[in-house]
Amino acid sequence: MYKRRLNMRSKQVVFFGFVLALLLMLPVASLTAQSAGTELLTRMTTDSSGAGIPGVNVTGTNIAVLLLSAPALGVQSASTSALTGRVTDSTGAVIPGVTVTVTSLATNQSRTAITAEDGVYRVPLLDPGSYKVRFGLPGFKTSEVMEVTLAVTETAVLNRTLEVGAASEEVTVEATVEAIQTATSTLGTTVEGNVIGNLPLVSRNFTAVLGMSAGVAVAATNGTAFGKGTENMSVNGANPEKNNFQMDGVSINNAAGNNEAADAGLYTGIAVPNPDAIQEFKIQTSTYDSSYGRNPGANVNVVTRGGGNEFHGTLFEFFRNEALNANDFFYNRDRRPGAPDKQILRQNQFGGSLGGPVLKDKLFFFGSYQGTRQFNGVAANGTTSATLYPVPDNREAPDFPARLGAATCGYPTRAGSIAVACDGSNINPVAIALLRVKLPNGSYYIPGSGTSGTRQQLFSIPAKYREDQYIGNGDWIISANHSLQARYFNAKNPYEYQLNGQLPGRLQTDKRSNQSALLRLTSILSPRLVNQGRVSLQRIIERGSETVPYTPQQVGIKPLVDITCCNGTTGGTYTQPPVMTILGAFNIGGALTPSDAPTTQIQFSDQLSWTRGSHTLRSGFEYEFVRWPLTFGGLGRGNLQVNSFADFLIGRAGCAPADTTCSPANPGNTTGSPSSSFNLCLFCVRSGVNGIVHNYALRNQYAFFQDDWTVNRRLTLNIGVRWERFGQLGDKYGNLTNFWASDLRSVLIPPSAPNPLDPRAFVGYVVPNNYDTRPISQGGHGPIPVGVRQFDGKFASENRIPLSNFAPRIGFAWQPVGDSRFVVRGGAGIFYDRVGINRMVHAVQEGRPYADTLTVQHDVASLQSPFQDRPLALLPRWYDFNRLTGSNFDSPYYDHIQTPLVRQYNLGLQYEVAKSYVLEVAYVGSSGINIGDYSHNVNVAQLASPSNHINGITTNMVQNASARVPYLGFTPIGLQQNAFNAVYSYNSLQTTVRKQFSGGFGFQAAYTFSKNLSNVGFNSSNINNPNDMDQQYGPTPYSRPHRFFAGYQYELPFKASGVLGKFVQGWSASGATLIQSGNPLTLFDGRGGTIYTGGPPTNGSDKGASRAQLCPGATYDQIATSGSVKDRLGRAGDLSVKRFFNASVFCAPPTLGNGTDFGNAGIGIVRGPGQTNTDFSITKTTAVGEKQSIQFRSEFFNLFNHPQFAIPSTVVGNQTLYPSSPNFGLITATSINPRLIQFALRYQF
């Protein structure tokens, strides 16, 4: 039913053709292709009479520079503003030749423009801020508007009517720019610095305000968030990793990551300047012009403050303490005996800013410092909710295994596997050793429940976060025509924590930092011609390390990196244990550290703006170089998922595939089933003892051309085209081994045994031309085996990045009744997506011979030796049909690269219903094709039959799944392609009502009703059958179908004089209220799909997952239980307590062969808990003298202390349905903080 949705290629062609036709039909200036060279430059450098402009010469160099830049600049750029308008006389006739002088109130820098024949003037590339605007022409009175505020990325409209009279007569007027936007079709929201400073912001992070725009889907800000508290958001249907964040016009996304704003794993997120350093920011959500690109989600542009002719500054302290806060709901319910009454949550943010002149009207400075000290025992990094099992004490005693068996033999293992013996005789010695590990305080690392059954326990140990942030800005007005800006940002953010889902006893440290530097030169070449060039640098760093209370050698585990395995090719042995997730219980072993991941990004850009008649033509280009030297040892520890606590106690390998005698009745030293006690090994990568070592680099180029055309008084068109070339990864060391499926298909049946001399065993491998063939003794990889393809470049894909990524865009703003209070706006355009390096690097990061990705080989994996033993080398591919085993490769790859393409379109209206009150209603849509499908499994086993044999196989068994795959020698979940085969579709109604702040009151309220569908909502299309993309199409897990947000600020009108006035005046209130529906949820069953995967799926989209199976006659309406969320939380170990889901509507996955089929439930079939939250602030500002003030604030996050619950466990069963798994439908966490109170004191001058 979804095939018509997926057949997007023809629609793309039609859409592209339609937009291109519009571009070609519109008379953009009156220039022909034949006059696009010298004639164009001549026009740009002459005035209206044709006379040359002094100081501008037409030379071959000028023409070359122009042509190079002709295909990223607008009337405004990412860090600037613009002013336009029309000048008329008292009869309404337009007045050409009026001199318009725009002067910065902060720096006294002036710019001039002349009105064209249609009376229109334009002043591009202005810094955001307040300006004085003067209009003068002989025969008319001079008119001066004393203050006009310009917002970043926006083109403000200021129309003036001049009176007849002497030019020496001056008229000073109070005027404002139009409240509606009649010069652009771009959708978005501007937030000024004073608004940011007055709203209650968690951790003083501006991303908390981004959700006030319509079209944004993001969870409510959690006041207990650890660290910076940066928010990831989905904008108009795009994945949360498709936004572009800019600071002072420079992209600050970490190119090594996946473009998400928040810190995560190896990838440090965006720089977050403190509110006292922010002048304003703008979030653009749809059909932004061609000067913006990189990613098709939102463009977020933050502008930091500069200095001026007057000194200004602040000092501040923001204070939190747990004594002021309410407790988390589950801490009150589940805290262990003796735990403190309050979870520790302490935060101090302190600092200040100072700006002013060095030389009046010439040289200015601004500096800011913010320090943050946080102790957080509430966030995930400071808590763990664990299900504890009845493990007896006195564990060193010889009878401990017997007592343990008696206490746990009633807990089920995986279906078909042996159970824990009640005398403890089959409990694994490694499990015993792990249960005996003690912490320095004498307590056991793995605690018991203290009861005869299980118990849910919440651990809380404060995580520590520190930030020291410095900002230094300078502005130099070199001359009337040239100015130079310098911007520098430096923030160091070390994290330190024990828990984050782990049991207490380990300590992890993440040292993160962001540095950004910028130089920007703005040159006014003439009143019509302005150029802006810049160079910028970012350093984004993550370094992780960890201590764990045991080593693998102490408990009897053979580590993944071990000198005794792999022919000694690892060069050493790890002493940190594998990470283990024990489903339904807890996590042990720590995290995937150590890591060292510094990113360097260098950007060069030049932008040009030319005003010609009713057109403003803009062009520009940017070159970006990215270097990412990665040393990652964490993957060498391995990340094992154990099926259950009972399976952990067994800890055995499964039966050999060809062993027909192995069974629960005759298990030998196995589980008695084809599956081991493990489900998977995720990101288990053997490497040398120093970790995976790379030095990646790529180069990106961008260019654009834009025309903003004022067709007449009622109509403005925004027309442009952008070209983007996203670079391909290269590696300085040649560590870029890949696979090409086309080569693999040329050898359908590989050798039946490992044969290093058979070329067929190596067909499919691809290495770059700088592959290190030096002898292993000299640090190289040795000679390339025959059969391996050596690519003729430093990249590793069959095709190069397309050079045809042209993105046309068109928008309009039309005033149908000629009234500046009402405008119809719309637009459409194509937007390309720069895929983050981490969405590509997995394919080559772990390639042989420098690394080797392993999966669980069930007939090998036990607690004693969880990992396959094979050397680091270009290993031969093979498969033995007699033993139903082979090389068992687990290899991600990419062989063909495309650029994801998104089409955006909107149509809406703005109406100023009353002075400063604006209503905006719009339809906003987007659709994407060629969307990245990360680690798409292309090797799932096919179904055989006597009439459809596969590799000679006619029956379907779990044991022969590896023989029914398309690519023999790879496991059924062991060949994952970074594909570009996914789509999404988003449609919405968006409504916004806002009042510009005036008269002591301002607000914005936004409502979005949307539907967001995709077949790659989980980043990888591996749910159920990965070969069937249609059945994976459904609501995305990050969407919010209904969302309402309101932000408001009100200065209380209390008045008094004298001493009393100091107390009653200066009070204001501000706040933010959010109401939104829950995310669509997809329900999984860990027992499904084994006939296709040869074992249990992973319950994660990276490798594969089976959806749940509805019982006959059951419907989706029966899944959610009735009542409030608080009444449906459930309780671990007690199935009589109502849970969020009704487990009785689900049955075991259907049998297929001797395994199971996938479940029949759909995508996004039920919604999680919604969110309703109010943050509130009350502020008292007291004037101290004429230009100083002291502000005291009280901020309340979750003012009404309304518990907001996180989504429940969505995995139906990991063992047997009784009637559900231990955690199915169980809610054990909140998604928003309890009520937090923060006090602040701020001095401003």
Buried (B, 14 or more C-beta within 10 A) or exposed (E): EBEEBBEBEEEBEEBBEEBBEBBEEEEBBEBEEEEBEEEBBBBBBBEEEEEEBEEBEBEEEBBEBBBEBBBBBBBBBBBBBBBBBBBBBEEEEBBBEBBBBBBBBBBBBBBBBBBBEBBBBBBBBBBBBEBBBBBBBEEBBBBBBBEBBBBBBBBBBBBBBBEEEEEEEEBEEEBBBBBBBBBBBBBBBBBBBBBBBBBBBBBBBBBBBBBBBBBBBBBBBBBBBBBBBBBBBBBBBBBBBBBBBBBBBBBBBBBBBBBBBBBBBBBBBBBBBBBBBBBBBBBBBBBBBBBBBBBBBBBBBBBBBBBBBEEBBBBBBBBBBBEBBBBBBBBEEBBEEEBEEBBBBBBBBBBBBBBBBEEEEBBBBBBBBBBBBBBBBBBBBBBBBBBBBBBBEEBEEEEBBBBBBBBBBEBBBBBBBBBBBEEBEBBBEBBBBBBBBBBEEEEBBBBBBEEEBBBBBBBBBBBBBBBBBBBBBBBBBEEEBBBBBBBBBBBBBBBBBBBBBBBBBBBBBBBBBBBBBBBBBBBBBBBBBBBBBBBBBBBBBBBBBBEBBBBBBBBBBBBBBBBEBBEEBBEEBBEBBBBBBBBBBBBBBBBBBBBBBBBBBBBEBBBBBBBBBBBBBBBBBBBBBBBBBBBBBBBBBBBBBBBBBBBBBBBBBBBBBBBEEBBBEEBBEBBBBBBBBBBBBBBBBBBBBBBBBBBBBBBBBBBBBBBBBBBEBBBBBBBBBBBBBBBBBBBBBBBBBBBBBEBBEEBEEBBBBBBEEBBBBBBBBBBBEBBBEEEEEEEBBBEBBEBBBEBEEBBBBBEEBBEEBBBBBBBBBBBEEEEBBBBBBBBBBBBBBBBBBBBBBBBBBBBBBBBBBBBBBBBBBBBBBBBBBBBBBBBBBBBBBEBBBBBBBBBBBBBBBBBBBBBBBBBBBBBBEEEBBBBBBBEBBBBBBBBBBBBBBBBBBBEBEEEEEBBEBEEBBBBBBBBBBBBBBBBBBBBBBBBBBBBBBBBBBBBBBBBBBEEEBBBBBBBBBBBBBBBBBBBBBBBBBBBEBEBBBBBBBBBBBEBBBBBBBBBBEEEEEEEEBBEEBBBBBBBBBBBBBBBBBBBBBBBBBBBBBBBBBBBBBBBBBBBBBBEEEBEEEBBBBEEEBEEBBBBBBEBEEBBBBBBEBBBBBEEBBBBBBBBBBBBBBBBBBBBBBBBBBBBBBBEEEEEEBBBBBBBBBBBEBBBBBBBBBBBBBBBBBEBBBBBBBBBBBBBBBBBBBBBBBBBBB
